[in-house]
Amino acid sequence: MSRKLLAATLLPWAAFAQNSSEPTSITIYNRVEQPLTSALAPVEVITKAEIERRQPRSLVDLLETLPGMQFGTQSGGIGQSSSLFVRGTESDHVLVLLNGRPMAQLVNTNVDFSQLPVSNVQRIEYIRGPRAAIYGSRAIGGVVNIITTSKVNDTSVGVTAGSNDYYAADVSVNQWVTDATRLQLATGYRETRGYDVIPDNNEPDRDGFDSKNLTLGVEHQLNQNWTIDANYSGWKNNTDFDDDGSGFADTGNTQYFQVDAGLSFEGSEINSELNASYSEFEDESWIKGKRASTFSEASSAITRLDGLIQHHYSAQGYALVGIDWQRDRLLSGFVAPDRDNTGVFISAFHSWNSLSIELTGRVDDNEQFGTHGTWQSALSLDLPEKHKATLSYGTAFRAPSFSDLYYPNYSNPDLQPEESQNWELDFTGDYDLLDWRLSVYRNEIDSMISKLENSTENVDVLIRGVEFVVKADTGPVHHTVNYEYNNAKNIATVKQLDRRAKRKFSWIGDIDVARANLFAQVLYVGERNDGFYQVVNGDYVKMPVVMPSYTIWNIGARYPLTSNLTLNGKINNLFDKDYQVAYSYDAPDMEFYVGADYRF
């Protein structure tokens, strides 16, 4: 059977899958649990049930249809390098949290989402727009909180096999062993032989990937008010990739671990938290067969302490005050001094019938770049017929990374911190069978750090965009539709920033039918500017390229064979579209995966 005939046969079933119950609370907005409906900013939540339906092979696979998200530097398939751009900002303008605590990111503060394991993820919370008044540096474009803990009893084993010799196995144990104590253990392994991601270069091989991960956790309720918890998360990955012509490396190894602990109090009027965490990230690379002469290494660490107190002074409002201290350290790779940052913030929220207001202010004392103040405000008005309008303004900043300042031959010690000012206007409608949100925003970033052809400089950027998200039910089918327009330009050159599409569209359809759980997904990404470098008169000169738009379809199904055993299958790139996300790196052809989950 041809691939196109197979696609045509399966497509009629693709409009179906299940709509799970909507989440009711979040922690990402103000770092404490609160109702989702009280957030005065666009927030998306992906539940465990949705993750199981989507059957993602990576976090890139799971997140790419969310509003405001573009993975503009995907250099191949599973495990290959990828960077996330949120609302047109830089890849290091999104703050990534693991269980609410900032991750030790690369020395350039990027998070490569292709390297993060997805099998142990219980939930993802994502807020669009600046949130530096709560979280400090880096939260210019948005915040992503990857949650691996769960309060639900669940023990399962899963196996998956698929295209390009893909194999995965996962074990997860999450149980309340007493009325007061919860234990968690999750571990997994995945590997793929991959494919040749740059077929036209002089390295005709398959670029594989393998990954091992482990999560451990314990939570104990001391009494009805006090709870303590401690967690460990870690993974080790090996990646083969094609040399881009620079001759630097074609093999890599990354390792990450985080240990954290927390003490929380929950009362009728007062909630408080005290947290501590330590995390390390290490990245190694070399050329096959030449490790001794080409080996390079870079590793960084974050030590963090934070605490907050929230007082619900009435049913209409609360006040929140918090403090955090963070030390960034470069452990290897090149020379850079340790850097401490201390932040203090205060936030207040109050609602009068149809009117709600929030004010947040923060001061950061950065050991290297001095004192920075950020603030955020939002005003929300309930309108007739279940509509709402929200106007918000927020500032943010990011201190230059170790890589920006000190990396040999690619740095500038005179760089200044980035600062942004973001205006946003949101309209929402909430009906029985349809919810929608229209967001219009303007984000001006001063002194944005940009890697130019032969230097790293501060440039000014203006980003203007529109997002329209609809969630609707038509009979048994649940639809999630997202359209966005993003105009992100360098003010001096008036050119669209590289690897940001102005237009993106996605649709996901879900239903349950005859016990089966089915879904379909469409993703359209418009044209993007890109380029490659050539040596001209001894200097690297960027040659501009316009990448064509692409549309891909994915479908999947889950079927409970018994009350414990569920079979699942998925096809990515259903119509075998030939496309590239980043210049010269081929995206995967049509791929299929089959597997089974057993719950005890």
KAKA-V601919 format. One record per residue. RES is the residue in one letter. SS is DSSP state (~ for helix, > for strand, _ for the rest). PHI is phi in whole degrees, -180 to 180 (NA if undefined). BURIAL is 1 if it has 16 or more other ideal C-beta (glycine too) atoms within 10 Angstrom, else 0. Layout:
((RES,SS,PHI,BURIAL) (RES,SS,PHI,BURIAL))
This chain:
((M,_,NA,0) (S,_,-70,0) (R,~,-64,0) (K,~,-68,0) (L,~,-67,0) (L,~,-60,1) (A,~,-62,1) (A,~,-65,0) (T,~,-69,0) (L,~,-85,1) (L,~,-59,0) (P,~,-59,0) (W,~,-83,1) (A,~,-79,1) (A,~,-85,1) (F,_,-127,1) (A,_,179,1) (Q,_,-95,1) (N,_,-97,1) (S,_,-76,0) (S,_,-62,0) (E,_,-72,0) (P,_,-66,0) (T,_,-113,0) (S,>,-139,0) (I,>,-141,1) (T,_,-119,1) (I,_,-73,1) (Y,_,-68,1) (N,_,-127,1) (R,_,73,1) (V,_,-131,1) (E,_,-68,0) (Q,>,-154,1) (P,>,-62,0) (L,~,-59,0) (T,~,-69,0) (S,~,-87,1) (A,_,-75,1) (L,_,-97,1) (A,_,-155,1) (P,_,-67,1) (V,>,-128,1) (E,>,-117,1) (V,>,-129,1) (I,>,-110,1) (T,_,-86,0) (K,~,-61,1) (A,~,-61,0) (E,~,-68,1) (I,~,-61,1) (E,~,-64,1) (R,~,-66,1) (R,~,-75,1) (Q,_,50,1) (P,_,-72,1) (R,_,-90,1) (S,_,-156,1) (L,~,-67,1) (V,~,-60,1) (D,~,-60,1) (L,~,-80,1) (L,~,-97,1) (E,_,-65,1) (T,_,-94,1) (L,_,-69,1) (P,_,-63,1) (G,_,84,1) (M,>,-99,1) (Q,>,-137,1) (F,>,-92,1) (G,_,-83,1) (T,_,-125,1) (Q,_,-65,1) (S,_,-108,1) (G,_,127,1) (G,_,-94,1) (I,_,-59,1) (G,_,85,1) (Q,_,-81,1) (S,_,-55,1) (S,_,-149,1) (S,_,-131,1) (L,>,-101,1) (F,>,-109,1) (V,>,-104,1) (R,_,51,1) (G,_,80,1) (T,_,-79,1) (E,_,-75,1) (S,~,-66,1) (D,~,-97,1) (H,~,-101,1) (V,>,-110,1) (L,>,-88,1) (V,>,-108,1) (L,>,-110,1) (L,>,-114,1) (N,_,55,1) (G,_,84,1) (R,>,-115,1) (P,>,-59,1) (M,_,-79,1) (A,_,-74,1) (Q,_,-90,1) (L,_,-56,1) (V,_,-59,1) (N,_,-98,1) (T,_,66,1) (N,_,-77,1) (V,_,-114,1) (D,_,-89,1) (F,_,-68,1) (S,_,-70,1) (Q,_,-90,1) (L,_,-81,1) (P,_,-69,1) (V,_,-107,1) (S,_,-67,1) (N,_,-98,1) (V,_,-80,1) (Q,_,-96,1) (R,>,-171,1) (I,>,-132,1) (E,>,-117,1) (Y,>,-140,1) (I,>,-115,1) (R,>,-96,1) (G,_,97,1) (P,_,-66,1) (R,_,-142,1) (A,~,-68,1) (A,~,-65,1) (I,~,-101,1) (Y,~,-107,1) (G,_,86,1) (S,_,-56,1) (R,_,92,1) (A,_,-82,1) (I,_,-89,1) (G,_,-95,1) (G,>,170,1) (V,>,-135,1) (V,>,-122,1) (N,>,-111,1) (I,>,-97,1) (I,>,-109,1) (T,_,-108,1) (T,_,-100,1) (S,_,-149,1) (K,_,-97,0) (V,_,-102,0) (N,_,-63,0) (D,>,-163,0) (T,>,-128,0) (S,>,-148,1) (V,>,-131,0) (G,>,-136,1) (V,>,-134,0) (T,>,-144,1) (A,>,-139,0) (G,>,-172,1) (S,_,-61,1) (N,_,56,1) (D,_,54,0) (Y,>,-89,1) (Y,>,-140,0) (A,>,-149,1) (A,>,-143,1) (D,>,-139,1) (V,>,-130,0) (S,>,-137,1) (V,>,-126,0) (N,>,-137,1) (Q,>,-140,0) (W,>,-82,0) (V,_,-83,0) (T,_,-138,0) (D,_,-65,0) (A,_,-117,0) (T,>,-126,0) (R,>,-116,1) (L,>,-118,0) (Q,>,-137,1) (L,>,-142,1) (A,>,-140,1) (T,>,-146,1) (G,>,-160,1) (Y,>,-140,0) (R,>,-144,1) (E,>,-152,1) (T,>,-150,1) (R,>,-75,1) (G,>,68,1) (Y,>,-147,1) (D,_,-79,0) (V,_,-76,1) (I,_,-124,1) (P,_,-70,0) (D,_,-96,0) (N,_,-93,0) (N,_,-95,0) (E,_,-132,1) (P,_,-79,0) (D,_,-139,0) (R,_,-89,0) (D,>,-106,1) (G,>,-92,1) (F,>,-157,1) (D,>,-142,1) (S,>,-148,1) (K,>,-124,1) (N,>,-140,1) (L,>,-147,1) (T,>,-129,1) (L,>,-128,1) (G,>,-156,1) (V,>,-141,1) (E,>,-135,1) (H,>,-136,0) (Q,>,-89,1) (L,_,-66,0) (N,_,-160,0) (Q,_,-69,0) (N,_,-110,0) (W,>,-105,0) (T,>,-137,1) (I,>,-119,0) (D,>,-149,1) (A,>,-145,0) (N,>,-144,1) (Y,>,-133,0) (S,>,-135,1) (G,>,-160,1) (W,>,-154,1) (K,>,-137,0) (N,>,-124,1) (N,>,-125,1) (T,>,-132,1) (D,>,-101,1) (F,_,-144,1) (D,_,-86,1) (D,_,-61,1) (D,_,-81,1) (G,_,106,0) (S,_,-81,0) (G,_,77,0) (F,_,-86,0) (A,_,-166,1) (D,_,-141,1) (T,>,-141,1) (G,>,-142,1) (N,>,-137,0) (T,>,-125,1) (Q,>,-135,1) (Y,>,-144,1) (F,>,-148,1) (Q,>,-142,1) (V,>,-118,1) (D,>,-149,1) (A,>,-147,0) (G,>,-148,1) (L,>,-128,0) (S,>,-130,1) (F,>,-127,0) (E,>,-130,1) (G,_,-121,0) (S,_,-70,0) (E,_,-123,0) (I,>,-115,0) (N,>,-123,1) (S,>,-147,1) (E,>,-143,1) (L,>,-136,0) (N,>,-129,1) (A,>,-139,1) (S,>,-150,1) (Y,>,-141,1) (S,>,-143,1) (E,>,-134,1) (F,>,-130,1) (E,>,-130,1) (D,>,-129,1) (E,>,-123,1) (S,>,-151,1) (W,>,-167,1) (I,_,-96,0) (K,_,-52,0) (G,_,79,0) (K,_,-132,0) (R,~,-57,0) (A,~,-61,0) (S,~,-99,0) (T,~,-120,1) (F,_,-64,0) (S,>,-136,0) (E,>,-145,0) (A,>,-146,1) (S,>,-145,1) (S,>,-140,1) (A,>,-144,1) (I,>,-128,1) (T,>,-112,1) (R,>,-143,1) (L,>,-128,0) (D,>,-152,1) (G,>,-153,1) (L,>,-155,1) (I,>,-135,1) (Q,>,-117,1) (H,>,-117,0) (H,>,-86,1) (Y,>,-77,0) (S,>,-163,0) (A,_,-69,0) (Q,_,-99,0) (G,>,-165,1) (Y,>,-151,1) (A,>,-124,0) (L,>,-136,1) (V,>,-134,0) (G,>,-150,1) (I,>,-144,0) (D,>,-143,1) (W,>,-128,0) (Q,>,-140,1) (R,>,-117,1) (D,>,-98,1) (R,>,-132,1) (L,>,-97,1) (L,>,-89,0) (S,>,-162,0) (G,_,118,1) (F,_,-161,0) (V,_,-98,0) (A,_,-156,1) (P,_,-77,0) (D,_,-62,0) (R,>,-141,1) (D,>,-102,0) (N,>,-140,1) (T,>,-118,1) (G,>,-125,1) (V,>,-129,0) (F,>,-139,1) (I,>,-141,1) (S,>,-140,1) (A,>,-137,1) (F,>,-135,1) (H,>,-148,0) (S,>,-127,1) (W,>,-117,0) (N,_,50,0) (S,_,-93,0) (L,>,-115,0) (S,>,-129,1) (I,>,-139,1) (E,>,-135,1) (L,>,-132,0) (T,>,-138,1) (G,>,-134,1) (R,>,-147,1) (V,>,-126,1) (D,>,-113,1) (D,>,-108,0) (N,>,-94,1) (E,_,-58,0) (Q,_,-98,0) (F,_,-121,1) (G,>,80,0) (T,>,-94,0) (H,>,-132,1) (G,>,-107,0) (T,>,-131,1) (W,>,-150,1) (Q,>,-147,1) (S,>,-143,0) (A,>,-149,1) (L,>,-130,0) (S,>,-123,1) (L,>,-129,0) (D,>,-74,0) (L,>,-111,0) (P,_,-60,0) (E,_,60,0) (K,_,62,0) (H,>,-111,0) (K,>,-149,1) (A,>,-124,0) (T,>,-135,1) (L,>,-114,0) (S,>,-138,1) (Y,>,-141,0) (G,>,-150,1) (T,>,-110,1) (A,>,-156,1) (F,>,-150,1) (R,>,-143,1) (A,_,-76,1) (P,_,-55,1) (S,_,-80,1) (F,~,-58,1) (S,~,-67,1) (D,~,-58,1) (L,~,-93,1) (Y,~,-129,1) (Y,_,-64,1) (P,_,-56,0) (N,_,72,0) (Y,_,-132,0) (S,_,-135,1) (N,_,-148,1) (P,_,-69,0) (D,_,-98,0) (L,_,-64,1) (Q,_,-104,0) (P,_,-61,1) (E,>,-82,1) (E,>,-136,1) (S,>,-137,1) (Q,>,-133,0) (N,>,-124,1) (W,>,-104,0) (E,>,-148,1) (L,>,-127,0) (D,>,-119,1) (F,>,-123,0) (T,>,-133,1) (G,>,-133,0) (D,>,-128,0) (Y,_,-114,0) (D,_,-64,0) (L,_,-116,0) (L,>,-155,0) (D,>,-124,1) (W,>,-144,1) (R,>,-141,1) (L,>,-115,0) (S,>,-120,1) (V,>,-122,0) (Y,>,-138,1) (R,>,-140,0) (N,>,-123,1) (E,>,-105,1) (I,>,-110,1) (D,>,-93,1) (S,>,62,1) (M,>,-63,1) (I,>,-80,1) (S,>,-130,1) (K,>,-84,0) (L,_,-88,0) (E,_,-59,0) (N,_,-130,0) (S,_,-164,0) (T,>,-119,1) (E,>,-135,0) (N,>,-87,1) (V,>,-131,1) (D,>,-101,0) (V,>,-132,1) (L,>,-122,0) (I,>,-120,1) (R,>,-128,1) (G,>,-155,1) (V,>,-136,0) (E,>,-127,1) (F,>,-132,1) (V,>,-121,1) (V,>,-127,1) (K,>,-124,1) (A,>,-143,0) (D,>,-116,0) (T,>,-121,0) (G,_,64,0) (P,_,-84,0) (V,>,-94,1) (H,>,-104,1) (H,>,-113,1) (T,>,-126,1) (V,>,-121,1) (N,>,-137,1) (Y,>,-127,1) (E,>,-143,1) (Y,>,-125,0) (N,>,-135,1) (N,>,-111,0) (A,>,-113,1) (K,>,-125,1) (N,>,-71,1) (I,_,-62,0) (A,_,-71,0) (T,_,-95,0) (V,_,57,0) (K,>,-112,0) (Q,>,-61,1) (L,_,-62,1) (D,_,-61,1) (R,_,64,1) (R,_,-116,1) (A,_,-78,1) (K,_,-69,1) (R,>,-129,0) (K,>,-146,1) (F,>,-140,1) (S,>,-145,1) (W,>,-141,1) (I,>,-129,1) (G,>,-116,1) (D,>,-133,1) (I,>,-163,1) (D,>,-104,0) (V,>,-145,0) (A,_,49,0) (R,_,73,0) (A,>,-80,1) (N,>,-116,1) (L,>,-126,1) (F,>,-150,1) (A,>,-137,1) (Q,>,-144,1) (V,>,-123,1) (L,>,-132,1) (Y,>,-115,0) (V,>,-127,1) (G,_,-78,1) (E,_,-62,0) (R,>,-135,1) (N,>,-78,1) (D,>,-151,1) (G,>,177,1) (F,>,-141,0) (Y,>,-105,0) (Q,>,-126,0) (V,>,-85,0) (V,>,-127,0) (N,_,53,0) (G,_,85,0) (D,>,-116,0) (Y,>,-78,0) (V,>,-120,0) (K,>,-82,0) (M,>,-101,0) (P,>,-70,0) (V,>,-141,0) (V,>,-104,0) (M,>,-83,1) (P,_,-70,0) (S,_,-69,0) (Y,>,-150,1) (T,>,-132,0) (I,>,-129,1) (W,>,-115,1) (N,>,-127,1) (I,>,-136,1) (G,>,-158,1) (A,>,-150,1) (R,>,-130,1) (Y,>,-137,0) (P,>,-78,0) (L,_,-68,0) (T,_,-136,0) (S,_,-68,0) (N,_,-109,0) (L,>,-105,0) (T,>,-122,1) (L,>,-97,0) (N,>,-144,1) (G,>,-155,1) (K,>,-151,1) (I,>,-124,1) (N,>,-98,1) (N,_,53,1) (L,_,-53,1) (F,_,-97,0) (D,_,55,0) (K,_,-71,0) (D,_,-88,0) (Y,_,-158,1) (Q,>,-131,1) (V,_,-81,1) (A,_,-114,1) (Y,_,-55,1) (S,_,79,1) (Y,_,-103,1) (D,>,-70,1) (A,_,-78,1) (P,_,-64,1) (D,_,-73,1) (M,_,-59,1) (E,>,-128,1) (F,>,-127,0) (Y,>,-141,1) (V,>,-132,0) (G,>,-166,1) (A,>,-149,0) (D,>,-122,1) (Y,>,-121,0) (R,>,-107,0) (F,_,-90,0))
